[in-house]
Amino acid sequence: MTEKSEEAVEICRTVADLGARVAKWRREGLTVGLIPTMGALHAGHISLVDAALSHYDRAVATLFVNPRQFDRPGDLAAYPRTEDDDAQKLGLAGAHLLYAPHATEMYPQGYATNVSVSGVSAGLCGGDRPGHFDGVATVCSKLFLQSGADGAFFGEKDYQQLQVVRRFVSDLNIPITIHACQTIREADGLALSSRNKRLTAAQRAIAPQMHQIMVEAVPALQANGDVSALLNEAAASIKAAGFDSVDYIDFRDTKTLVPLDQAGKQPARLFAAAWLGDVRLIDNIPV
Amino acid sequence: MTEKSEEAVEICRTVADLGARVAKWRREGLTVGLIPTMGALHAGHISLVDAALSHYDRAVATLFVNPRQFDRPGDLAAYPRTEDDDAQKLGLAGAHLLYAPHATEMYPQGYATNVSVSGVSAGLCGGDRPGHFDGVATVCSKLFLQSGADGAFFGEKDYQQLQVVRRFVSDLNIPITIHACQTIREADGLALSSRNKRLTAAQRAIAPQMHQIMVEAVPALQANGDVSALLNEAAASIKAAGFDSVDYIDFRDTKTLVPLDQAGKQPARLFAAAWLGDVRLIDNIPV
């Protein structure tokens, strides 16, 4: 029986170390999948590791709580940090490496470059969190290029982020394949999120109702109901369920994220974001 | 004796074709240098090809008159386009490939990503040409990643551009080495530029005086003269020489491009931009 500490995945901290390890694997003919995370790993992240291992020879997770993608300093400070636990979980999942750089390694003195994406980053979380998707696009560009990985894995739970990543990877010709994995949920439907840990017991009891209300709205949308009225109803239901406020509930094209006023014409998804105390939860489902 | 047409370098038009050719070379163990240009090639560009051939096994020039880096539609329309002639010159210089994509290949429908650099892009040409360096950083990011080249070559004539490129390559961890080559000049000191072709005979006679006035300002700057007064004097001299207006004459740190009010403390350069009719000429020299 091995010690717990022996199960934790190996950690590297520098761009040079990461690049050298991946380059060595590639010289050996091995392919590499990347799983960018901000840590506080849950079963959703582990499903991305599983997917990476099914597509590639090596799975590299990254852990970086990226200050550039937080629009509120309080949210950055409160974001859970559980590196030792994360390294254990990754080891048990069979990941081969954890890249956990310090902020000065990612943004050394004099750092001055920003990657921004228009279109898919407008509205939804992009409207509520100014600069958020610039931060995501910038840090993911760096992680893809630092690692030289063949593929990278993202959850559909952060669906707008996934579309932003696909957009800039295609636009900047970054040689990496983007893989999307389905949202992992609790038994009661709540989408797994590192922020769920910050919910009180009372908030946790309310939380799954956002997803339930979204699911219940789908048949009426599909039956070609009045989109605007249905969204207003759903928002009222989310507030009535006990959420403190609703940032948005929106019906959009699956790929371009353009708002739709009618179902059935093209693949579409329903998106929502709402607050329980100082915790902002998001979700999205296909319609 | 070979036909002229046989001397022209081979041209490719698509990202896929470029990527496949470079990947093949790299599989054969060959290294690749890139020379990004907007065409209308002169001896300055050819010096970059020579430098690429001295550092790498294969030299790939690119020709793309990038609409995103032109702030004035008239300048874009008037920019010289001489592809056949360029391909001949590159063939004679020993380049191995010319990548000349159409605009729709570089910016297909739905394109939405921008790379921007703060700091070094402020002031000088960045102040006079809004969006110019975003366009440069974006298109160069794409060319570097499309080609997968080992190194890329830039002239010091566009010195601010060189610093912008160095900055985003370092910041985004793009795996390419940036090489700088000295400005190539006519016998009378005029820096070679594709825009020189647009000068009338009378303007061409005036043009070299900007460089001459800059050179003459150096001893006084080095002797710790009043920087602001010396720059004002030089600007007045450029106008008196017959230039229609002066965009800037500026004394700045070689690396950060921060304006300096004193010489001798750090490596510095003198920068100028001025107009002859509708042609804007730039130059810079070490102090």
Chai-1 contact restraints between the chains, C-beta under 6 A:
chainA,res_idxA,chainB,res_idxB,connection_type,confidence,min_distance_angstrom,max_distance_angstrom,comment,restraint_id
A,Y111,B,D171,contact,1.0,0.0,6.0,A-B,restraint_1
A,A112,B,V117,contact,1.0,0.0,6.0,A-B,restraint_2
A,A112,B,S118,contact,1.0,0.0,6.0,A-B,restraint_3
A,A112,B,G119,contact,1.0,0.0,6.0,A-B,restraint_4
A,A112,B,R167,contact,1.0,0.0,6.0,A-B,restraint_5
A,T113,B,V117,contact,1.0,0.0,6.0,A-B,restraint_6
A,T113,B,F168,contact,1.0,0.0,6.0,A-B,restraint_7
A,T113,B,D171,contact,1.0,0.0,6.0,A-B,restraint_8
A,T113,B,L172,contact,1.0,0.0,6.0,A-B,restraint_9
A,N114,B,S116,contact,1.0,0.0,6.0,A-B,restraint_10
A,V115,B,V115,contact,1.0,0.0,6.0,A-B,restraint_11
A,S116,B,N114,contact,1.0,0.0,6.0,A-B,restraint_12
A,V117,B,A112,contact,1.0,0.0,6.0,A-B,restraint_13
A,V117,B,T113,contact,1.0,0.0,6.0,A-B,restraint_14
A,S118,B,A112,contact,1.0,0.0,6.0,A-B,restraint_15
A,G119,B,A112,contact,1.0,0.0,6.0,A-B,restraint_16
A,S141,B,L172,contact,1.0,0.0,6.0,A-B,restraint_17
A,K142,B,L172,contact,1.0,0.0,6.0,A-B,restraint_18
A,K142,B,N173,contact,1.0,0.0,6.0,A-B,restraint_19
A,L145,B,L172,contact,1.0,0.0,6.0,A-B,restraint_20
A,L145,B,N173,contact,1.0,0.0,6.0,A-B,restraint_21
A,L145,B,I174,contact,1.0,0.0,6.0,A-B,restraint_22
A,Q146,B,N173,contact,1.0,0.0,6.0,A-B,restraint_23
A,R167,B,A112,contact,1.0,0.0,6.0,A-B,restraint_24
A,F168,B,T113,contact,1.0,0.0,6.0,A-B,restraint_25
A,D171,B,Y111,contact,1.0,0.0,6.0,A-B,restraint_26
A,D171,B,T113,contact,1.0,0.0,6.0,A-B,restraint_27
A,L172,B,T113,contact,1.0,0.0,6.0,A-B,restraint_28
A,L172,B,S141,contact,1.0,0.0,6.0,A-B,restraint_29
A,L172,B,K142,contact,1.0,0.0,6.0,A-B,restraint_30
A,L172,B,L145,contact,1.0,0.0,6.0,A-B,restraint_31
A,N173,B,K142,contact,1.0,0.0,6.0,A-B,restraint_32
A,N173,B,L145,contact,1.0,0.0,6.0,A-B,restraint_33
A,N173,B,Q146,contact,1.0,0.0,6.0,A-B,restraint_34
A,I174,B,L145,contact,1.0,0.0,6.0,A-B,restraint_35
